Amino acid sequence: MLVLSRKKGESIIITDQIEVTILSVEGDTVKVGIKAPSHIDIFRKEIYLSIKESNQESAAPAPLEINTLIERLREAKN
């Protein structure tokens, strides 16, 4: 992990496409502004992890559904 110190109003540039600017510092809270092309998705980490978990749950069939399908296939064989 690269660690940098920045003051209010200072920025960091990432690959000529993303600019991260420190907007304010109030106690333990730092407000960050991010300029990036519209095709780049930007999420807070907790939101990203929630989306990722939800996608994994949606992609995996529920065990009950699989068992029901197997049962129906067996019944269709008979």
N, C-alpha and C positions, 0 to 999 in steps of 0.2 A: 504494500500500500504506500502510495506517495502521500506524504504529509506536508502541507504548505500553510504558512501563516499569511493571512490577508486582513486588511483593515477595511472599515466601512468605505464603500465606493470603489474598492479595488476588485480586479477581476482575474480569472484564470481562463485561458483559451485551450480547448481540447480539439485537436485535429482540424483546425481552421473552420470548424462548423459549429462548435458549441462554446458559448461564453457563459461562465458562471460568475456572477457578481454578488458581493456581500452588500446587501441593502441596509441592514441595521443589526445592531447587537444590543439586546436588552436583557440583562441578567444572564440566564442560562439559554436564552433563545436567540438564535441567529436567523435572520430572514435572508434567503438566498433567491436571487433572480436568475433564471436560465433562459438564454436565447439559443434556439436550435431550429433546424429545418423541421417543417411540419411532418415529415415522414419518420422522424425519430420520436418514439414514445418515451415520455418521462413520467415516472411514478415515484411516490414516496415508497420506501422499502416495504413498509407494512402493507400497503395497498398492493404492491407487486406480488408479495408472497401470498396474499389472500387470493388474488386472481389466479396465480399459478396453482395453488391448492384446489381451487374450484374447477379449473380446467382439467386437472388430473382426476378429480372425482367424476367429472362428466364423461371423461374418456373411458374410464373403467366401468364395465357393466357390473351391475349389482349381482352378488352371488345368487340371490333369490331368483332373479331373472334367468340366469344360466340354468339353475336347477329346474325351473319351470319349463324352459325350452327343451332340456334333455328329456324330461318326463313326457312332454308332448310328442317328441320325436319317437320315443319308445312306444307310446300308444299308437302312433300312426303306423309303425312297423307291424303291429299285431292286427 
